[in-house]
């Protein structure tokens, strides 16, 4: 993965994205609102420099998350 500083929460969200969870599922798992999850997902995508959650998931899996 590119040298990126993800917050602990963003890292949790990325791991759940890589496991195939939807935003609604992630919100339920982390006890957060779906809008909060959307914000975290957007931040993760921006920091990783990717356009889609699938690209983020591929990066995460390739780097052992």
Buried (B, 14 or more C-beta within 10 A) or exposed (E): EEEBEBEEBBBBBBBBBBBEBEBEBBBEBBEBEBEBBEBBBEBBBEBBEBEEBEEBBEBBEEEEB
